[in-house]
């Protein structure tokens, strides 16, 4: 990575962190603007900008033949957004919007998963079995971390992992 690209990536990630911090701060201080709805809407917009910026920066960092990571990350985040929305605001009209997030999240996750399997098969011809175990372990860890986070904020999961 050239110095100019590295500086651009650092600036991009700094902006992502700024939007993330502001979004989280507004979410937990929902009377910041004097109106809870306005504050939460601005919080969600900041978090979405952070998500989009993060995926853009990840795709700039990774080699072009391993873009599967951003698909998996976006997929997991969209599925998490759906789960939180479904738990905290189960209104029919929000469920329609949430269903779109769930469908896009599942599509992104499985597209990234298929790309990852293909990438491992092509890059690691001799050690592809070990590569699959490593990837499987990383996926299980990521899904477990997200499930633990969702459970900690009160989202009922269809399974109990202890």
C-alpha positions as protocol buffer text, in pm:
chain_id: "A"
residue {
  index: 1
  type: UNK
  ca { x: 0 y: 0 z: 0 }
}
residue {
  index: 2
  type: UNK
  ca { x: 142 y: 338 z: -103 }
}
residue {
  index: 3
  type: UNK
  ca { x: 182 y: 617 z: 156 }
}
residue {
  index: 4
  type: UNK
  ca { x: -99 y: 824 z: 1 }
}
residue {
  index: 5
  type: UNK
  ca { x: -335 y: 524 z: 8 }
}
residue {
  index: 6
  type: UNK
  ca { x: -232 y: 445 z: 366 }
}
residue {
  index: 7
  type: UNK
  ca { x: -302 y: 804 z: 475 }
}
residue {
  index: 8
  type: UNK
  ca { x: -641 y: 793 z: 300 }
}
residue {
  index: 9
  type: UNK
  ca { x: -727 y: 465 z: 473 }
}
residue {
  index: 10
  type: UNK
  ca { x: -625 y: 605 z: 811 }
}
residue {
  index: 11
  type: UNK
  ca { x: -841 y: 914 z: 751 }
}
residue {
  index: 12
  type: UNK
  ca { x: -1133 y: 697 z: 640 }
}
residue {
  index: 13
  type: UNK
  ca { x: -1110 y: 472 z: 944 }
}
residue {
  index: 14
  type: UNK
  ca { x: -1088 y: 779 z: 1170 }
}
residue {
  index: 15
  type: UNK
  ca { x: -1412 y: 911 z: 1023 }
}
residue {
  index: 16
  type: UNK
  ca { x: -1571 y: 568 z: 1070 }
}
residue {
  index: 17
  type: UNK
  ca { x: -1472 y: 564 z: 1438 }
}
residue {
  index: 18
  type: UNK
  ca { x: -1604 y: 920 z: 1482 }
}
residue {
  index: 19
  type: UNK
  ca { x: -1945 y: 827 z: 1337 }
}
residue {
  index: 20
  type: UNK
  ca { x: -1948 y: 510 z: 1546 }
}
residue {
  index: 21
  type: UNK
  ca { x: -1871 y: 692 z: 1871 }
}
residue {
  index: 22
  type: UNK
  ca { x: -2129 y: 965 z: 1804 }
}
residue {
  index: 23
  type: UNK
  ca { x: -2391 y: 706 z: 1705 }
}
residue {
  index: 24
  type: UNK
  ca { x: -2336 y: 502 z: 2020 }
}
residue {
  index: 25
  type: UNK
  ca { x: -2327 y: 813 z: 2240 }
}
residue {
  index: 26
  type: UNK
  ca { x: -2656 y: 939 z: 2096 }
}
residue {
  index: 27
  type: UNK
  ca { x: -2816 y: 596 z: 2126 }
}
residue {
  index: 28
  type: UNK
  ca { x: -2741 y: 577 z: 2499 }
}
residue {
  index: 29
  type: UNK
  ca { x: -2819 y: 947 z: 2561 }
}
residue {
  index: 30
  type: UNK
  ca { x: -3148 y: 955 z: 2373 }
}
residue {
  index: 31
  type: UNK
  ca { x: -3255 y: 1293 z: 2512 }
}
residue {
  index: 32
  type: UNK
  ca { x: -2952 y: 1473 z: 2365 }
}
residue {
  index: 33
  type: UNK
  ca { x: -3158 y: 1675 z: 2114 }
}
residue {
  index: 34
  type: UNK
  ca { x: -3455 y: 1712 z: 2349 }
}
residue {
  index: 35
  type: UNK
  ca { x: -3662 y: 1465 z: 2147 }
}
residue {
  index: 36
  type: UNK
  ca { x: -3606 y: 1093 z: 2183 }
}
residue {
  index: 37
  type: UNK
  ca { x: -3722 y: 1004 z: 1831 }
}
residue {
  index: 38
  type: UNK
  ca { x: -3502 y: 1265 z: 1663 }
}
residue {
  index: 39
  type: UNK
  ca { x: -3201 y: 1159 z: 1868 }
}
residue {
  index: 40
  type: UNK
  ca { x: -3246 y: 790 z: 1785 }
}
residue {
  index: 41
  type: UNK
  ca { x: -3296 y: 864 z: 1415 }
}
residue {
  index: 42
  type: UNK
  ca { x: -2974 y: 1067 z: 1405 }
}
residue {
  index: 43
  type: UNK
  ca { x: -2800 y: 791 z: 1603 }
}
residue {
  index: 44
  type: UNK
  ca { x: -2908 y: 528 z: 1352 }
}
residue {
  index: 45
  type: UNK
  ca { x: -2797 y: 747 z: 1061 }
}
residue {
  index: 46
  type: UNK
  ca { x: -2453 y: 791 z: 1221 }
}
residue {
  index: 47
  type: UNK
  ca { x: -2424 y: 416 z: 1282 }
}
residue {
  index: 48
  type: UNK
  ca { x: -2525 y: 342 z: 922 }
}
residue {
  index: 49
  type: UNK
  ca { x: -2262 y: 587 z: 793 }
}
residue {
  index: 50
  type: UNK
  ca { x: -2007 y: 413 z: 1016 }
}
residue {
  index: 51
  type: UNK
  ca { x: -2112 y: 75 z: 874 }
}
residue {
  index: 52
  type: UNK
  ca { x: -2090 y: 193 z: 515 }
}
residue {
  index: 53
  type: UNK
  ca { x: -1755 y: 363 z: 574 }
}
residue {
  index: 54
  type: UNK
  ca { x: -1617 y: 55 z: 746 }
}
residue {
  index: 55
  type: UNK
  ca { x: -1709 y: -171 z: 457 }
}
residue {
  index: 56
  type: UNK
  ca { x: -1559 y: 74 z: 207 }
}
residue {
  index: 57
  type: UNK
  ca { x: -1232 y: 92 z: 402 }
}
residue {
  index: 58
  type: UNK
  ca { x: -1215 y: -286 z: 448 }
}
residue {
  index: 59
  type: UNK
  ca { x: -1267 y: -336 z: 75 }
}
residue {
  index: 60
  type: UNK
  ca { x: -983 y: -89 z: 4 }
}
residue {
  index: 61
  type: UNK
  ca { x: -746 y: -269 z: 241 }
}
residue {
  index: 62
  type: UNK
  ca { x: -809 y: -626 z: 126 }
}
residue {
  index: 63
  type: UNK
  ca { x: -671 y: -763 z: -199 }
}
residue {
  index: 64
  type: UNK
  ca { x: -923 y: -767 z: -481 }
}
residue {
  index: 65
  type: UNK
  ca { x: -946 y: -1146 z: -481 }
}
residue {
  index: 66
  type: UNK
  ca { x: -1049 y: -1164 z: -113 }
}
residue {
  index: 67
  type: UNK
  ca { x: -1343 y: -924 z: -100 }
}
residue {
  index: 68
  type: UNK
  ca { x: -1557 y: -1184 z: 76 }
}
residue {
  index: 69
  type: UNK
  ca { x: -1483 y: -1034 z: 418 }
}
residue {
  index: 70
  type: UNK
  ca { x: -1683 y: -718 z: 357 }
}
residue {
  index: 71
  type: UNK
  ca { x: -1983 y: -922 z: 236 }
}
residue {
  index: 72
  type: UNK
  ca { x: -1975 y: -1135 z: 550 }
}
residue {
  index: 73
  type: UNK
  ca { x: -1934 y: -834 z: 780 }
}
residue {
  index: 74
  type: UNK
  ca { x: -2217 y: -640 z: 617 }
}
residue {
  index: 75
  type: UNK
  ca { x: -2435 y: -951 z: 619 }
}
residue {
  index: 76
  type: UNK
  ca { x: -2382 y: -1012 z: 990 }
}
residue {
  index: 77
  type: UNK
  ca { x: -2441 y: -646 z: 1075 }
}
residue {
  index: 78
  type: UNK
  ca { x: -2764 y: -632 z: 871 }
}
residue {
  index: 79
  type: UNK
  ca { x: -2889 y: -952 z: 1036 }
}
residue {
  index: 80
  type: UNK
  ca { x: -2806 y: -797 z: 1376 }
}
residue {
  index: 81
  type: UNK
  ca { x: -2994 y: -479 z: 1283 }
}
residue {
  index: 82
  type: UNK
  ca { x: -3296 y: -690 z: 1190 }
}
residue {
  index: 83
  type: UNK
  ca { x: -3279 y: -883 z: 1520 }
}
residue {
  index: 84
  type: UNK
  ca { x: -3259 y: -566 z: 1730 }
}
residue {
  index: 85
  type: UNK
  ca { x: -3539 y: -398 z: 1532 }
}
residue {
  index: 86
  type: UNK
  ca { x: -3761 y: -705 z: 1556 }
}
residue {
  index: 87
  type: UNK
  ca { x: -3709 y: -730 z: 1932 }
}
residue {
  index: 88
  type: UNK
  ca { x: -3741 y: -364 z: 2029 }
}
residue {
  index: 89
  type: UNK
  ca { x: -3990 y: -236 z: 1769 }
}
residue {
  index: 90
  type: UNK
  ca { x: -4207 y: -526 z: 1644 }
}
residue {
  index: 91
  type: UNK
  ca { x: -4452 y: -314 z: 1446 }
}
residue {
  index: 92
  type: UNK
  ca { x: -4584 y: -458 z: 1119 }
}
residue {
  index: 93
  type: UNK
  ca { x: -4457 y: -171 z: 904 }
}
residue {
  index: 94
  type: UNK
  ca { x: -4110 y: -185 z: 1061 }
}
residue {
  index: 95
  type: UNK
  ca { x: -4109 y: -562 z: 1017 }
}
residue {
  index: 96
  type: UNK
  ca { x: -4150 y: -510 z: 642 }
}
residue {
  index: 97
  type: UNK
  ca { x: -3844 y: -284 z: 639 }
}
residue {
  index: 98
  type: UNK
  ca { x: -3666 y: -524 z: 873 }
}
residue {
  index: 99
  type: UNK
  ca { x: -3740 y: -812 z: 640 }
}
residue {
  index: 100
  type: UNK
  ca { x: -3550 y: -629 z: 366 }
}
residue {
  index: 101
  type: UNK
  ca { x: -3252 y: -592 z: 604 }
}
residue {
  index: 102
  type: UNK
  ca { x: -3274 y: -963 z: 690 }
}
residue {
  index: 103
  type: UNK
  ca { x: -3288 y: -1069 z: 324 }
}
residue {
  index: 104
  type: UNK
  ca { x: -2997 y: -843 z: 226 }
}
residue {
  index: 105
  type: UNK
  ca { x: -2801 y: -958 z: 530 }
}
residue {
  index: 106
  type: UNK
  ca { x: -2851 y: -1326 z: 454 }
}
residue {
  index: 107
  type: UNK
  ca { x: -2769 y: -1270 z: 87 }
}
residue {
  index: 108
  type: UNK
  ca { x: -2450 y: -1082 z: 175 }
}
residue {
  index: 109
  type: UNK
  ca { x: -2347 y: -1338 z: 435 }
}
residue {
  index: 110
  type: UNK
  ca { x: -2397 y: -1638 z: 208 }
}
residue {
  index: 111
  type: UNK
  ca { x: -2238 y: -1461 z: -91 }
}
residue {
  index: 112
  type: UNK
  ca { x: -1933 y: -1384 z: 121 }
}
residue {
  index: 113
  type: UNK
  ca { x: -1927 y: -1739 z: 256 }
}
residue {
  index: 114
  type: UNK
  ca { x: -1938 y: -1887 z: -95 }
}
residue {
  index: 115
  type: UNK
  ca { x: -1666 y: -1646 z: -212 }
}
residue {
  index: 116
  type: UNK
  ca { x: -1454 y: -1739 z: 89 }
}
residue {
  index: 117
  type: UNK
  ca { x: -1484 y: -2112 z: 21 }
}
residue {
  index: 118
  type: UNK
  ca { x: -1392 y: -2048 z: -342 }
}
residue {
  index: 119
  type: UNK
  ca { x: -1098 y: -1827 z: -239 }
}
residue {
  index: 120
  type: UNK
  ca { x: -964 y: -2091 z: 1 }
}
residue {
  index: 121
  type: UNK
  ca { x: -1002 y: -2366 z: -257 }
}
residue {
  index: 122
  type: UNK
  ca { x: -808 y: -2171 z: -519 }
}
residue {
  index: 123
  type: UNK
  ca { x: -536 y: -2024 z: -293 }
}
residue {
  index: 124
  type: UNK
  ca { x: -466 y: -2324 z: -71 }
}
residue {
  index: 125
  type: UNK
  ca { x: -481 y: -2628 z: -292 }
}
residue {
  index: 126
  type: UNK
  ca { x: -264 y: -2844 z: -66 }
}
residue {
  index: 127
  type: UNK
  ca { x: -394 y: -2730 z: 271 }
}
residue {
  index: 128
  type: UNK
  ca { x: -757 y: -2653 z: 193 }
}
residue {
  index: 129
  type: UNK
  ca { x: -891 y: -2881 z: 469 }
}
residue {
  index: 130
  type: UNK
  ca { x: -700 y: -2688 z: 734 }
}
residue {
  index: 131
  type: UNK
  ca { x: -814 y: -2362 z: 577 }
}
residue {
  index: 132
  type: UNK
  ca { x: -1177 y: -2472 z: 601 }
}
residue {
  index: 133
  type: UNK
  ca { x: -1133 y: -2557 z: 970 }
}
residue {
  index: 134
  type: UNK
  ca { x: -976 y: -2219 z: 1039 }
}
residue {
  index: 135
  type: UNK
  ca { x: -1252 y: -2035 z: 853 }
}
residue {
  index: 136
  type: UNK
  ca { x: -1521 y: -2243 z: 1024 }
}
residue {
  index: 137
  type: UNK
  ca { x: -1370 y: -2162 z: 1364 }
}
residue {
  index: 138
  type: UNK
  ca { x: -1359 y: -1792 z: 1284 }
}
residue {
  index: 139
  type: UNK
  ca { x: -1721 y: -1795 z: 1167 }
}
residue {
  index: 140
  type: UNK
  ca { x: -1837 y: -1978 z: 1479 }
}
residue {
  index: 141
  type: UNK
  ca { x: -1650 y: -1726 z: 1695 }
}
residue {
  index: 142
  type: UNK
  ca { x: -1804 y: -1431 z: 1507 }
}
residue {
  index: 143
  type: UNK
  ca { x: -2157 y: -1571 z: 1524 }
}
residue {
  index: 144
  type: UNK
  ca { x: -2112 y: -1654 z: 1895 }
}
residue {
  index: 145
  type: UNK
  ca { x: -1991 y: -1302 z: 1970 }
}
residue {
  index: 146
  type: UNK
  ca { x: -2287 y: -1149 z: 1789 }
}
residue {
  index: 147
  type: UNK
  ca { x: -2530 y: -1388 z: 1959 }
}
residue {
  index: 148
  type: UNK
  ca { x: -2382 y: -1296 z: 2299 }
}
residue {
  index: 149
  type: UNK
  ca { x: -2415 y: -926 z: 2218 }
}
residue {
  index: 150
  type: UNK
  ca { x: -2777 y: -963 z: 2106 }
}
residue {
  index: 151
  type: UNK
  ca { x: -2861 y: -1167 z: 2416 }
}
residue {
  index: 152
  type: UNK
  ca { x: -2694 y: -908 z: 2641 }
}
residue {
  index: 153
  type: UNK
  ca { x: -2920 y: -634 z: 2508 }
}
residue {
  index: 154
  type: UNK
  ca { x: -3227 y: -850 z: 2560 }
}
residue {
  index: 155
  type: UNK
  ca { x: -3295 y: -997 z: 2217 }
}
residue {
  index: 156
  type: UNK
  ca { x: -3457 y: -1340 z: 2247 }
}
residue {
  index: 157
  type: UNK
  ca { x: -3269 y: -1588 z: 2033 }
}
residue {
  index: 158
  type: UNK
  ca { x: -3427 y: -1908 z: 1900 }
}
residue {
  index: 159
  type: UNK
  ca { x: -3151 y: -2109 z: 2069 }
}
residue {
  index: 160
  type: UNK
  ca { x: -2981 y: -2104 z: 2409 }
}
residue {
  index: 161
  type: UNK
  ca { x: -2606 y: -2131 z: 2416 }
}
residue {
  index: 162
  type: UNK
  ca { x: -2562 y: -2125 z: 2793 }
}
